[in-house]
């Protein structure tokens, strides 16, 4: 089993981004941050808990997903292959798009199936939930069963996410289809699962707290200058741009960090 130093991986990734940021940040902005920001800006307003109506934003969202994958693989490829050009990295990202989408479909379908099984089990444990499911009318008991199933699924999803964390660098640096990418990441992370779970949770916490803090500060400034943000307003667009700027800066660090973890475990 290969040794894994999270600290060394981060220090190496940070040094790489500082050195090659002029190449990485444009990729991050154009392929990761901008498409998502445009989809968010065009999304119509919706009440809490409701899905916005369909429209052009949905098409942009569907485009943003593959562009995000291409951008992440391109940045990862640059982090792993010294001397390659941006054009080569982008071609590699495009070439590996289909296997990555396959991984997303397989894991998404697996989690959905597991959630349905957990909901069925939870409904049997919560009095009144099965009757609600049979009648097709949701009630408090069925909502409790759904919540219980979600709480059980969440740690499972986090563990599997940690074990499959290396799928992007495997896709960038190696060949093979979706099943090989999943299997290779699983084998590389064997023996390091809980360390990677802790790393994933820490990264998610730091990312979320930093994004909320930055957008909150920016929101106060925007509200003071332009008023309350409403869907389609300039104030809402400016706050979205702040989020896009944060994503532009964070993505190269995160992708390079995971690439350095892969490099340690693949040696």
Backbone bond lengths (Angstrom), bond angles and torsions (degrees), N, CA, C in turn:
res aa  C-N    CA-C-N  psi(-1)  N-CA   C-N-CA  omega(-1)  CA-C   N-CA-C  phi
1 X - - - 1.466 - - 1.531 109.64 -
2 X 1.316 116.77 127.46 1.462 121.08 -178.56 1.525 110.87 -70.49
3 X 1.332 115.39 148.44 1.459 119.87 175.77 1.519 109.82 -74.67
4 X 1.322 115.33 150.13 1.461 121.24 -179.89 1.516 109.57 -132.92
5 X 1.326 115.99 120.95 1.465 121.81 175.26 1.524 108.31 -116.51
6 X 1.314 116.60 108.68 1.459 121.22 179.42 1.523 110.48 -64.58
7 X 1.319 116.30 -38.83 1.472 120.51 179.91 1.521 110.85 -62.23
8 X 1.340 116.42 -46.77 1.460 120.05 -179.99 1.526 110.96 -63.70
9 X 1.342 116.62 -38.18 1.466 119.95 178.60 1.523 110.89 -63.00
10 X 1.328 116.86 -42.76 1.464 119.97 180.00 1.526 111.42 -67.00
11 X 1.320 117.03 -44.72 1.467 120.04 -179.05 1.522 110.89 -62.07
12 X 1.332 117.13 -40.89 1.464 120.98 178.30 1.522 111.14 -65.69
13 X 1.341 116.42 -42.30 1.465 120.39 179.44 1.518 111.34 -64.65
14 X 1.328 116.65 -44.83 1.462 120.39 -179.35 1.527 111.03 -62.33
15 X 1.329 117.17 -41.15 1.458 120.66 178.74 1.526 110.63 -64.60
16 X 1.321 116.92 -39.29 1.465 120.48 178.63 1.520 111.59 -64.25
17 X 1.325 116.93 -44.02 1.470 120.05 -179.09 1.526 110.49 -66.04
18 X 1.323 117.20 -40.58 1.473 119.36 177.62 1.524 110.65 -61.80
19 X 1.304 116.85 -35.67 1.464 121.12 -176.57 1.529 112.17 -78.67
20 X 1.330 116.79 -37.41 1.468 120.88 -172.56 1.531 112.93 -116.79
21 X 1.306 117.09 19.33 1.463 120.39 -176.77 1.509 113.78 -56.82
22 X 1.323 117.30 -32.71 1.465 120.55 -178.33 1.528 111.64 -62.95
23 X 1.331 117.15 -23.22 1.465 121.56 176.17 1.526 112.06 -92.21
24 X 1.320 115.72 -34.49 1.460 120.47 -171.78 1.520 113.34 -80.47
25 X 1.332 117.16 -42.15 1.467 119.77 -173.98 1.530 113.21 -65.39
26 X 1.343 119.88 -38.11 1.476 117.99 175.52 1.530 112.62 -62.24
27 X 1.341 117.36 -39.15 1.465 120.14 176.64 1.516 109.87 -62.35
28 X 1.329 115.91 -45.71 1.459 121.47 -179.32 1.522 111.27 -60.21
29 X 1.325 116.64 -42.23 1.465 119.92 -178.05 1.522 111.52 -69.94
30 X 1.336 116.79 -49.66 1.461 120.52 -172.57 1.529 112.70 -71.21
31 X 1.327 118.22 -36.77 1.455 120.75 -172.38 1.527 114.16 -103.61
32 X 1.319 117.94 -22.66 1.462 120.32 -176.35 1.527 111.30 -109.93
33 X 1.325 116.64 -58.04 1.466 120.63 -171.78 1.526 113.06 -76.58
34 X 1.334 117.53 -48.47 1.458 120.82 -173.32 1.529 113.78 -63.62
35 X 1.346 120.10 -49.50 1.470 118.62 -179.94 1.530 112.75 -58.93
36 X 1.333 116.39 -41.69 1.470 119.38 179.27 1.519 110.98 -66.12
37 X 1.330 117.07 -38.95 1.458 121.04 179.87 1.523 111.12 -65.54
38 X 1.324 117.27 -40.83 1.464 120.62 178.73 1.528 111.11 -65.03
39 X 1.347 116.54 -41.23 1.465 119.75 177.67 1.516 110.51 -63.18
40 X 1.328 117.16 -41.15 1.466 120.81 179.16 1.519 111.26 -66.51
41 X 1.339 116.42 -40.22 1.457 120.01 -177.98 1.526 111.82 -67.04
42 X 1.330 117.23 -32.44 1.460 121.21 -177.59 1.524 113.27 -88.76
43 X 1.346 117.18 -11.16 1.463 119.92 -178.86 1.521 110.20 -66.36
44 X 1.336 118.32 131.77 1.470 120.22 179.02 1.520 110.86 -71.23
45 X 1.302 115.88 158.40 1.456 120.35 178.52 1.520 110.93 -67.51
46 X 1.335 115.16 150.81 1.464 120.74 178.69 1.512 108.62 -147.98
47 X 1.307 115.81 150.01 1.463 120.60 177.76 1.519 109.25 -67.62
48 X 1.338 117.50 153.44 1.470 120.44 179.08 1.527 111.41 -54.84
49 X 1.348 115.40 132.31 1.458 120.64 -179.97 1.511 114.18 86.67
50 X 1.340 117.70 -5.21 1.461 121.12 179.67 1.524 110.22 -107.54
51 X 1.332 115.94 152.83 1.462 122.00 179.03 1.520 109.11 -89.75
52 X 1.349 118.47 132.86 1.472 119.64 178.06 1.524 111.44 -60.90
53 X 1.328 115.62 153.49 1.462 120.31 177.05 1.521 109.96 -63.22
54 X 1.335 115.03 154.84 1.454 119.90 178.85 1.521 111.68 -68.37
55 X 1.326 115.40 165.91 1.459 120.41 -179.41 1.515 110.47 164.44
56 X 1.329 115.35 -163.12 1.464 120.32 -178.56 1.520 112.35 -61.24
57 X 1.336 116.63 -31.04 1.466 119.51 -179.45 1.522 111.29 -61.38
58 X 1.333 116.73 -33.93 1.457 120.17 -179.60 1.521 110.84 -68.02
59 X 1.320 116.81 -39.69 1.465 120.92 176.22 1.528 109.97 -62.54
60 X 1.339 116.07 -43.34 1.463 119.82 178.00 1.525 111.17 -63.11
61 X 1.332 116.76 -37.54 1.462 120.34 178.11 1.526 110.47 -62.89
62 X 1.352 116.15 -42.80 1.461 120.36 179.47 1.528 111.45 -65.85
63 X 1.323 116.66 -30.52 1.468 120.98 175.70 1.523 110.24 -76.15
64 X 1.338 116.55 -36.27 1.461 120.88 -176.52 1.520 112.43 -63.47
65 X 1.330 117.57 -33.78 1.473 120.75 -177.03 1.526 111.55 -62.19
66 X 1.343 120.25 -53.54 1.473 118.84 177.85 1.524 113.04 -66.23
67 X 1.337 117.95 -34.70 1.460 119.18 177.41 1.526 110.95 -63.16
68 X 1.319 116.41 -38.94 1.464 120.89 176.69 1.529 110.34 -60.03
69 X 1.335 116.41 -44.66 1.465 120.14 179.97 1.528 110.98 -63.23
70 X 1.338 116.70 -44.20 1.468 120.35 179.48 1.527 110.46 -61.55
71 X 1.341 116.53 -44.37 1.453 120.24 -179.67 1.509 112.88 -63.44
72 X 1.319 117.60 -42.79 1.463 120.98 179.92 1.525 111.45 -65.33
73 X 1.321 117.06 -42.77 1.466 119.81 178.39 1.524 110.44 -65.33
74 X 1.324 117.12 -40.14 1.469 120.05 179.34 1.526 111.15 -61.49
75 X 1.323 117.09 -45.77 1.472 120.45 178.58 1.523 110.33 -64.01
76 X 1.322 116.47 -42.06 1.464 120.81 178.78 1.520 111.25 -62.97
77 X 1.315 116.60 -40.95 1.473 121.60 179.22 1.522 110.33 -62.03
78 X 1.316 116.96 -42.62 1.464 120.82 177.08 1.523 110.97 -63.54
79 X 1.340 116.88 -35.71 1.465 120.40 -179.56 1.523 111.85 -71.53
80 X 1.331 116.69 -26.98 1.467 119.84 -175.53 1.525 113.54 -97.70
81 X 1.306 117.36 -26.96 1.467 121.32 -174.72 1.522 110.31 -114.91
82 X 1.280 116.25 101.22 1.468 120.54 -179.28 1.521 110.52 -65.87
83 X 1.323 116.07 134.33 1.453 120.76 173.98 1.508 116.11 90.80
84 X 1.339 118.67 -4.68 1.465 118.91 179.66 1.524 109.57 -77.90
85 X 1.313 116.33 155.96 1.456 121.24 -179.51 1.524 110.68 -89.36
86 X 1.325 115.23 166.02 1.458 120.22 176.33 1.528 110.48 -63.22
87 X 1.329 116.67 -39.29 1.470 120.30 179.06 1.526 110.71 -61.08
88 X 1.320 117.07 -42.53 1.466 120.33 177.80 1.526 110.83 -63.64
89 X 1.329 116.10 -41.23 1.464 120.47 -179.73 1.525 111.06 -64.03
90 X 1.327 117.02 -41.12 1.468 120.32 179.17 1.527 111.03 -67.54
91 X 1.322 117.24 -38.56 1.471 119.95 176.85 1.530 110.17 -63.88
92 X 1.324 115.90 -38.34 1.463 119.42 178.12 1.535 110.31 -65.13
93 X 1.324 116.02 -41.90 1.459 119.55 177.85 1.514 112.12 -60.67
94 X 1.324 117.16 -42.72 1.464 121.47 178.92 1.525 110.77 -66.13
95 X 1.340 116.86 -40.85 1.461 121.09 -178.43 1.527 112.04 -65.73
96 X 1.339 117.65 -28.19 1.464 120.94 -176.48 1.529 112.37 -99.78
97 X 1.327 116.90 7.86 1.462 120.28 -177.95 1.526 111.99 -64.06
98 X 1.328 117.78 -47.39 1.461 120.89 -176.68 1.531 112.58 -59.00
99 X 1.351 119.14 -48.25 1.469 118.38 176.96 1.528 113.25 -60.91
100 X 1.316 117.81 -36.90 1.464 119.99 179.41 1.528 111.26 -67.52
101 X 1.320 116.96 -41.28 1.458 119.25 176.09 1.529 110.65 -64.04
102 X 1.316 116.32 -34.36 1.460 120.27 175.67 1.520 111.74 -62.93
103 X 1.328 116.38 -42.41 1.465 120.62 176.50 1.526 110.32 -60.15
104 X 1.342 116.00 -44.50 1.468 120.19 -179.86 1.525 110.88 -61.17
105 X 1.330 117.62 -42.12 1.463 120.95 179.70 1.527 111.37 -66.28
106 X 1.322 117.20 -42.94 1.460 121.27 -178.67 1.525 110.70 -65.20
107 X 1.328 116.31 -48.91 1.469 119.18 -178.17 1.521 111.19 -69.19
108 X 1.343 116.62 -37.73 1.463 119.56 177.94 1.512 111.64 -63.81
109 X 1.338 116.50 -43.74 1.462 120.23 179.07 1.528 110.61 -65.48
110 X 1.334 116.53 -38.18 1.457 120.10 178.75 1.515 112.42 -64.42
111 X 1.330 116.21 -44.27 1.464 119.38 178.77 1.526 111.46 -66.72
112 X 1.327 117.24 -37.75 1.470 120.45 178.45 1.525 110.74 -63.81
113 X 1.335 116.08 -44.05 1.468 120.10 179.11 1.530 110.30 -63.29
114 X 1.333 116.21 -43.73 1.465 119.48 179.07 1.523 110.84 -62.83
115 X 1.328 116.92 -39.87 1.463 120.51 179.44 1.527 110.57 -63.55
116 X 1.322 116.85 -41.43 1.466 120.22 179.21 1.531 110.92 -63.18
117 X 1.330 115.78 -39.56 1.467 119.73 177.63 1.522 110.19 -64.96
118 X 1.335 116.25 -43.80 1.466 120.32 -179.42 1.529 111.21 -65.15
119 X 1.331 116.70 -38.05 1.466 119.72 177.28 1.522 110.16 -62.89
120 X 1.329 116.80 -42.15 1.467 120.44 179.08 1.527 110.84 -61.60
121 X 1.343 116.32 -44.51 1.467 120.29 179.04 1.521 110.27 -65.17
122 X 1.353 116.00 -45.21 1.466 120.06 -178.30 1.522 111.14 -63.94
123 X 1.332 116.82 -35.86 1.460 119.75 179.40 1.526 111.37 -64.05
124 X 1.332 115.49 -31.06 1.453 118.52 176.94 1.514 113.40 -73.66
125 X 1.332 116.43 -19.42 1.461 120.44 -179.33 1.526 112.62 -91.73
126 X 1.339 116.84 -23.04 1.467 120.84 -177.33 1.531 108.63 -100.24
127 X 1.320 118.82 116.66 1.474 120.95 -179.38 1.528 111.94 -57.84
128 X 1.317 115.58 130.93 1.451 121.19 177.03 1.511 114.85 91.80
129 X 1.344 117.82 -11.49 1.468 120.09 -176.73 1.519 111.37 -73.21
130 X 1.342 116.84 -40.09 1.467 119.46 -178.90 1.523 110.49 -65.21
131 X 1.324 116.98 -41.35 1.464 120.54 178.65 1.524 110.90 -60.88
132 X 1.338 116.15 -39.72 1.466 119.80 178.54 1.518 111.04 -65.39
133 X 1.338 116.81 -40.65 1.460 120.39 179.25 1.524 111.13 -64.43
134 X 1.329 117.04 -40.11 1.462 120.68 -179.98 1.527 111.62 -67.22
135 X 1.322 115.85 -36.42 1.466 119.40 -179.05 1.522 112.76 -79.61
136 X 1.326 116.16 -16.22 1.460 120.26 -178.47 1.509 114.05 78.00
137 X 1.332 116.77 10.62 1.460 121.40 179.49 1.531 108.54 -115.51
138 X 1.311 116.42 114.53 1.459 120.11 -178.53 1.528 110.24 -69.95
139 X 1.324 114.33 142.55 1.465 119.73 175.07 1.516 109.22 -136.10
140 X 1.340 117.44 -174.02 1.458 120.94 -177.62 1.526 111.58 -61.99
141 X 1.345 116.69 -36.89 1.461 120.24 -179.24 1.527 111.35 -64.95
142 X 1.339 116.48 -42.55 1.469 119.50 179.60 1.529 110.31 -68.06
143 X 1.326 117.58 -37.22 1.468 120.92 176.95 1.523 110.36 -62.32
144 X 1.338 116.91 -39.18 1.456 120.57 177.06 1.527 111.14 -64.44
145 X 1.331 116.90 -39.56 1.463 121.00 177.69 1.527 110.60 -63.70
146 X 1.329 116.93 -41.78 1.470 121.15 177.68 1.520 110.77 -62.43
147 X 1.329 116.39 -43.34 1.458 120.58 179.55 1.520 110.91 -63.93
148 X 1.323 116.75 -42.96 1.463 120.91 178.76 1.526 110.54 -61.37
149 X 1.328 116.96 -43.84 1.468 121.01 179.05 1.528 110.54 -62.31
150 X 1.327 116.43 -41.10 1.466 120.30 179.71 1.529 111.10 -64.72
151 X 1.325 117.00 -41.98 1.464 120.83 -179.43 1.529 111.41 -65.65
152 X 1.323 116.58 -31.60 1.457 119.47 176.10 1.528 110.64 -74.81
153 X 1.331 115.84 -38.99 1.464 120.79 -177.78 1.523 112.10 -69.07
154 X 1.330 117.66 -34.76 1.461 121.22 -171.90 1.536 113.40 -55.73
155 X 1.342 120.15 -53.13 1.465 118.59 179.55 1.526 112.83 -64.52
156 X 1.334 116.70 -31.83 1.465 119.57 177.08 1.522 109.92 -64.52
157 X 1.346 115.78 -44.25 1.466 120.42 -179.83 1.523 110.83 -64.07
158 X 1.331 117.68 -39.86 1.463 120.75 178.93 1.525 110.52 -63.29
159 X 1.347 116.80 -43.83 1.465 120.12 -179.75 1.527 110.72 -62.20
160 X 1.340 116.91 -46.11 1.462 119.73 -179.48 1.533 110.68 -66.92
161 X 1.332 117.22 -34.93 1.469 120.10 177.70 1.526 110.47 -62.83
162 X 1.342 116.48 -39.20 1.456 120.21 178.95 1.525 111.15 -66.81
163 X 1.336 116.40 -41.80 1.468 120.02 -179.62 1.525 112.09 -70.07
164 X 1.335 116.93 -24.53 1.467 120.65 178.82 1.530 112.05 -102.80
165 X 1.322 115.67 14.22 1.465 121.12 -178.64 1.528 111.89 -59.95
166 X 1.324 116.92 -28.76 1.466 120.54 -174.05 1.524 113.54 -89.96
167 X 1.319 118.29 6.55 1.467 120.19 178.69 1.528 111.73 -57.45
168 X 1.368 120.65 -46.94 1.467 118.80 179.96 1.528 114.07 -60.00
169 X 1.351 120.54 -48.31 1.459 117.63 177.82 1.526 113.63 -67.09
170 X 1.332 117.80 -32.12 1.467 119.18 174.48 1.529 109.62 -62.67
171 X 1.330 116.54 -43.71 1.467 120.41 178.12 1.518 111.45 -62.91
172 X 1.332 116.56 -37.77 1.458 120.35 -178.17 1.522 112.03 -70.93
173 X 1.309 116.97 -37.64 1.469 120.57 -169.80 1.518 113.91 -103.34
174 X 1.344 117.96 -14.39 1.455 120.90 -175.88 1.530 109.38 -131.95
175 X 1.319 115.29 169.25 1.458 121.00 178.29 1.523 109.80 -104.06
176 X 1.325 115.44 171.86 1.459 120.37 178.45 1.509 111.98 124.07
177 X 1.336 114.44 162.97 1.451 121.32 -178.20 1.514 112.73 -87.08
178 X 1.333 116.21 -172.20 1.470 121.02 -175.69 1.521 113.89 -57.41
179 X 1.330 117.54 -43.64 1.463 119.90 -177.22 1.522 111.10 -66.79
180 X 1.334 117.07 -35.61 1.457 118.82 177.36 1.527 110.89 -68.92
181 X 1.324 117.24 -39.01 1.457 120.01 178.09 1.532 110.70 -60.96
182 X 1.323 115.98 -44.20 1.464 120.33 179.48 1.530 110.37 -64.15
183 X 1.334 116.29 -47.52 1.460 120.21 -178.96 1.509 112.81 -64.14
184 X 1.317 116.83 -40.88 1.468 120.86 -179.54 1.527 110.81 -65.22
185 X 1.320 118.10 -44.80 1.459 120.75 178.00 1.524 110.64 -62.60
186 X 1.325 116.43 -40.27 1.467 120.56 -179.93 1.528 111.18 -62.88
187 X 1.333 116.57 -41.85 1.470 120.43 -179.73 1.521 111.26 -69.38
188 X 1.324 117.64 -41.49 1.458 120.79 -178.44 1.525 112.03 -64.69
189 X 1.318 116.49 -35.33 1.469 120.17 -176.96 1.520 112.97 -88.54
190 X 1.344 117.61 -0.50 1.462 120.78 179.73 1.529 109.98 -58.70
191 X 1.316 116.61 131.40 1.454 121.78 -179.14 1.516 113.86 87.35
192 X 1.315 116.91 -9.01 1.471 121.18 179.96 1.527 111.75 -121.28
193 X 1.341 116.40 13.16 1.461 120.18 -172.84 1.514 114.05 -56.57
194 X 1.321 117.66 -49.63 1.461 119.66 -175.49 1.524 111.78 -71.51
195 X 1.348 116.35 -33.61 1.470 118.37 175.69 1.524 110.28 -63.89
196 X 1.329 116.56 -39.20 1.457 120.39 179.53 1.521 111.56 -72.92
197 X 1.340 117.09 -32.47 1.466 119.71 174.17 1.528 109.46 -60.84
198 X 1.336 116.48 -47.59 1.465 120.16 177.69 1.511 112.13 -60.53
199 X 1.334 116.32 -41.27 1.472 120.48 178.34 1.517 111.04 -63.21
200 X 1.346 116.44 -44.68 1.465 120.96 -179.92 1.522 111.33 -61.70
201 X 1.330 116.75 -45.02 1.468 120.53 179.97 1.526 110.93 -64.15
202 X 1.333 116.58 -40.19 1.467 120.07 179.22 1.523 110.85 -64.90
203 X 1.324 116.36 -45.34 1.471 120.67 179.52 1.526 110.46 -61.74
204 X 1.334 116.70 -44.55 1.465 120.55 179.40 1.529 110.95 -62.17
205 X 1.329 116.61 -41.26 1.463 120.14 -178.93 1.519 111.22 -66.35
206 X 1.333 116.60 -46.54 1.469 120.64 -179.37 1.527 110.31 -63.76
207 X 1.340 115.99 -44.33 1.462 120.30 -179.67 1.529 110.68 -61.29
208 X 1.334 116.38 -46.86 1.466 120.65 -177.21 1.518 111.75 -65.23
209 X 1.329 116.63 -45.67 1.462 120.36 -179.25 1.531 110.71 -63.73
210 X 1.337 116.12 -43.47 1.465 119.51 -179.63 1.528 111.01 -64.36
211 X 1.346 116.89 -42.58 1.466 119.98 -179.67 1.521 111.27 -65.00
212 X 1.342 116.74 -43.65 1.464 119.78 179.46 1.531 110.80 -63.14
213 X 1.337 116.02 -42.48 1.462 119.99 -179.10 1.527 111.22 -63.34
214 X 1.330 116.05 -46.04 1.467 120.12 -178.26 1.527 110.86 -66.04
215 X 1.333 116.65 -44.41 1.460 119.05 -179.53 1.528 111.80 -69.36
216 X 1.321 117.49 -30.62 1.467 120.19 177.83 1.526 110.61 -67.42
217 X 1.325 115.42 -45.14 1.465 119.59 178.77 1.528 110.32 -64.12
218 X 1.345 114.98 -45.86 1.467 118.80 178.60 1.524 110.77 -63.07
219 X 1.342 116.46 -37.45 1.452 120.19 179.75 1.511 112.35 -62.75
220 X 1.325 116.85 -40.17 1.465 120.16 178.48 1.527 110.82 -62.94
221 X 1.330 115.79 -41.54 1.469 119.81 179.50 1.531 110.32 -66.06
222 X 1.338 116.13 -45.35 1.467 120.42 -178.28 1.525 110.63 -64.23
223 X 1.335 117.33 -42.41 1.469 120.35 179.28 1.524 110.88 -63.01
224 X 1.331 115.78 -39.45 1.467 119.23 179.46 1.528 111.66 -64.34
225 X 1.333 116.13 -32.90 1.460 119.84 -176.14 1.530 113.58 -92.90
226 X 1.342 116.25 -36.09 1.471 119.25 -170.60 1.528 113.80 -125.01
227 X 1.317 118.33 -0.09 1.455 120.73 179.68 1.520 112.64 89.13
228 X 1.331 115.41 -178.04 1.465 121.39 -177.27 1.535 110.67 -63.37
229 X 1.347 117.01 134.17 1.473 119.15 178.27 1.522 111.93 -71.83
230 X 1.297 116.84 129.62 1.455 124.17 175.00 1.525 108.35 -120.79
231 X 1.339 118.74 152.46 1.471 119.86 178.60 1.521 111.70 -51.72
232 X 1.329 115.60 126.26 1.457 120.99 180.00 1.507 114.85 86.36
233 X 1.330 118.27 -3.48 1.466 120.86 -178.63 1.524 110.97 -84.44
234 X 1.334 115.36 163.04 1.462 120.98 177.55 1.525 110.47 -63.10
235 X 1.318 116.82 -38.81 1.465 120.46 -179.77 1.528 110.45 -61.13
236 X 1.324 117.54 -45.18 1.464 121.04 179.32 1.524 110.79 -64.15
237 X 1.342 116.50 -39.69 1.466 120.61 179.71 1.526 111.08 -64.64
238 X 1.321 117.48 -40.18 1.462 120.44 179.75 1.530 111.60 -65.33
239 X 1.321 116.61 -39.31 1.468 119.79 177.88 1.525 109.79 -66.09
240 X 1.337 116.70 -37.91 1.457 120.45 176.52 1.522 110.94 -62.94
241 X 1.332 116.79 -39.38 1.463 120.66 178.42 1.521 111.49 -63.49
242 X 1.323 116.41 -36.25 1.467 119.82 177.42 1.533 109.78 -62.63
243 X 1.328 116.01 -44.07 1.463 119.85 176.51 1.518 111.71 -61.61
244 X 1.337 117.07 -39.01 1.460 121.00 178.56 1.523 111.22 -65.49
245 X 1.319 116.53 -38.48 1.468 120.34 177.83 1.526 110.43 -63.37
246 X 1.330 115.98 -41.82 1.467 119.69 178.57 1.526 110.45 -63.60
247 X 1.332 116.61 -44.00 1.466 120.54 178.58 1.521 111.06 -61.88
248 X 1.338 116.78 -39.99 1.457 121.40 178.61 1.518 111.37 -58.37
249 X 1.320 116.55 -41.98 1.467 120.93 -178.97 1.527 111.89 -75.96
250 X 1.338 117.16 -38.39 1.462 120.38 -172.83 1.528 113.03 -77.25
251 X 1.337 117.84 -36.19 1.458 120.87 -172.69 1.527 113.92 -58.14
252 X 1.351 120.31 -46.88 1.467 118.72 178.57 1.530 113.17 -60.38
253 X 1.339 116.88 -36.99 1.462 119.37 178.58 1.527 110.74 -65.89
254 X 1.333 117.12 -45.17 1.459 120.37 -178.09 1.525 111.14 -66.76
255 X 1.331 117.32 -46.52 1.465 120.39 -179.36 1.524 111.39 -63.65
256 X 1.322 116.83 -41.41 1.467 120.77 179.69 1.523 111.21 -68.72
257 X 1.323 116.68 -36.54 1.463 121.85 177.43 1.525 110.77 -61.13
258 X 1.318 117.20 -48.10 1.463 120.89 178.77 1.527 110.24 -65.64
259 X 1.339 116.84 -35.91 1.464 120.78 177.38 1.525 110.84 -61.96
260 X 1.339 117.73 -39.24 1.466 120.68 -179.80 1.525 111.22 -71.51
261 X 1.331 117.48 -33.33 1.470 119.86 173.70 1.529 109.25 -62.57
262 X 1.331 116.18 -45.32 1.462 120.70 177.76 1.539 110.80 -59.04
263 X 1.332 116.81 -44.69 1.452 120.53 -177.80 1.537 110.92 -60.35
264 X 1.319 117.73 -37.71 1.469 120.45 177.93 1.523 111.16 -66.88
265 X 1.319 117.40 -45.00 1.467 120.98 -173.88 1.528 112.36 -79.26
266 X 1.334 117.32 -22.06 1.473 120.40 -178.86 1.518 112.52 -87.37
267 X 1.328 117.68 -11.96 1.480 120.12 -179.25 1.533 110.98 -65.80
